[in-house]
Amino acid sequence: MDLVAEPSAPTAAELLEFVRNAAADTNLIASLPLDPEGRTWVRLEGPGGSEAWLIAWPPGTGTGWHDHAESFGAFATAAGELKENSLAVRLPASGWKTLELHEGVDRERQLGAGRARAFGTHHVHEVLNESGSEHAVSVHAYYPPLPLIRRFSRTGAVLRLEQVESPEDWQ
């Protein structure tokens, strides 16, 4: 009887290396169809059983505020520029619908082509292509594979849980 070894879980550093290498693969990036109206994506084989995506962002598109639950991850911009707004605070994993955020928790990053970042579990952020004319392309990887995504709305300092999506909703 042959036993197949389970892949070992990747580290945040390995996910970061993966997204950087994939974002530098010009053939891979060129293979992604660009739609002028909405985001397009292709699932990639990530390291160690991770979930990975190649995503194209038309001008003026974004994700809205969300987190990736218990998954940690990394993303890299391959073309164009993305803006990430994030919260420098760990939110409760469950049991709330509305939170009032304290001053000073907002963070903003510009991620041009070749820039990447890793993030931990329960990282709340939104990713935007603020260009009025250029697509952006990025590579994302998550481990464990996304069990769910929580979507939030934000009005000033108030963050509201609006929706919980499962993998069937986006695959």
C-alpha positions in Angstrom: 0.0 0.0 0.0 1.4 3.4 -1.0 1.0 6.2 1.4 0.9 9.7 0.0 2.5 12.2 2.3 0.4 15.3 3.1 2.1 18.5 2.1 3.4 20.4 5.0 1.7 23.7 5.8 3.5 26.7 4.2 4.8 29.6 6.3 3.9 33.2 5.7 7.4 33.7 4.3 6.8 30.8 1.8 3.5 32.3 0.7 5.2 35.7 0.3 7.9 34.1 -1.9 5.3 32.3 -3.9 3.3 35.4 -4.7 6.4 37.4 -5.6 7.7 34.7 -7.9 4.3 34.3 -9.6 3.9 38.0 -10.0 7.3 38.1 -11.8 6.2 35.4 -14.2 5.4 37.5 -17.3 3.9 34.6 -19.2 1.5 33.8 -16.3 0.5 37.4 -16.0 -0.1 37.8 -19.8 -2.3 34.7 -19.7 -5.0 36.4 -17.6 -7.9 37.8 -19.6 -8.7 41.5 -18.8 -12.3 42.5 -18.6 -13.0 46.2 -18.7 -16.1 45.8 -16.5 -15.2 43.5 -13.7 -12.4 41.6 -12.0 -11.2 38.3 -13.6 -9.3 35.6 -11.8 -7.7 32.2 -12.3 -7.0 29.7 -9.5 -3.3 28.8 -9.1 -1.6 25.9 -7.5 -0.2 27.3 -4.3 2.6 25.9 -2.1 1.8 23.3 0.5 -1.9 23.0 -0.2 -2.5 26.8 0.0 -5.2 28.5 -2.1 -3.8 30.9 -4.7 -5.4 33.3 -7.2 -4.2 35.5 -10.1 -6.6 38.5 -10.2 -7.1 41.3 -12.7 -8.5 44.6 -11.4 -10.1 47.0 -13.9 -9.7 50.7 -13.3 -11.8 51.9 -10.3 -12.5 48.4 -8.8 -12.0 47.1 -5.3 -12.9 44.4 -2.8 -14.7 46.4 -0.1 -13.7 45.8 3.5 -13.3 42.1 4.3 -11.1 39.5 6.2 -10.0 35.9 5.5 -11.0 34.5 8.8 -8.5 32.0 10.2 -6.3 32.1 7.0 -3.1 34.0 6.8 -1.8 35.1 3.4 0.2 37.3 1.1 -0.3 39.2 -2.1 1.9 40.8 -4.7 1.1 43.4 -7.4 2.3 42.2 -10.8 1.2 45.1 -12.9 -0.3 48.5 -12.2 -0.8 49.7 -8.6 -3.0 48.6 -5.8 -3.9 50.5 -2.6 -4.6 48.6 0.6 -6.5 50.2 3.4 -6.3 48.0 6.6 -7.0 48.1 10.3 -4.1 47.8 12.7 -6.3 46.0 15.3 -7.2 42.4 15.8 -11.0 42.0 15.7 -12.9 39.4 17.6 -13.3 36.2 15.5 -17.0 36.0 16.1 -19.9 37.2 18.3 -20.3 40.7 17.0 -22.2 42.6 14.4 -21.0 46.2 14.9 -17.8 47.6 16.3 -16.7 51.1 17.0 -13.0 51.6 15.9 -10.6 53.7 17.9 -8.6 56.5 16.3 -5.3 55.6 14.8 -6.1 52.1 13.6 -6.2 53.0 9.9 -3.3 52.0 7.7 -2.7 52.7 4.0 -0.2 51.1 1.6 0.5 51.7 -2.1 1.7 48.5 -3.7 3.1 49.1 -7.2 4.3 46.4 -9.5 6.8 44.2 -7.8 5.7 45.1 -4.2 4.2 42.4 -1.9 3.0 42.0 1.6 2.0 39.2 4.0 -0.7 39.4 6.6 -2.0 37.3 9.5 -5.3 35.8 10.4 -8.3 38.0 10.9 -6.6 40.8 8.9 -9.3 43.3 7.9 -8.6 45.3 4.7 -9.8 46.5 1.4 -7.8 46.4 -1.8 -8.4 49.0 -4.6 -7.3 49.9 -8.1 -7.7 53.6 -8.0 -6.4 54.2 -11.5 -8.8 55.8 -13.9 -7.3 54.1 -16.9 -5.0 51.1 -16.1 -5.7 47.6 -15.1 -3.8 46.2 -12.1 -2.9 42.5 -11.8 -2.0 40.7 -8.5 -1.3 37.3 -7.1 -2.8 36.2 -3.7 -2.2 33.1 -1.6 -3.9 31.9 1.6 -3.4 29.1 4.1 -5.3 27.3 5.2 -7.5 27.5 2.1 -10.2 30.1 2.7 -12.9 28.7 5.0 -14.9 31.9 4.6 -14.7 35.6 3.9 -16.4 38.1 6.2 -17.5 41.3 4.4 -17.9 44.5 6.3 -19.3 48.0 5.7 -17.7 51.0 7.2 -19.2 54.4 8.1 -16.6 56.6 9.9 -15.5 54.7 13.0 -18.2 52.1 12.8 -17.5 48.7 11.2 -20.5 46.4 10.5 -20.5 42.7 9.6 -22.7 42.5 6.5 -22.1 39.1 5.0 -20.3 35.8 5.5 -19.3 34.0 2.2 -18.2 30.4 1.9 -16.0 29.0 -0.8 -19.0 28.1 -3.0 -19.8 31.8 -3.3 -16.6 32.7 -5.2 -15.2 29.5 -6.8 
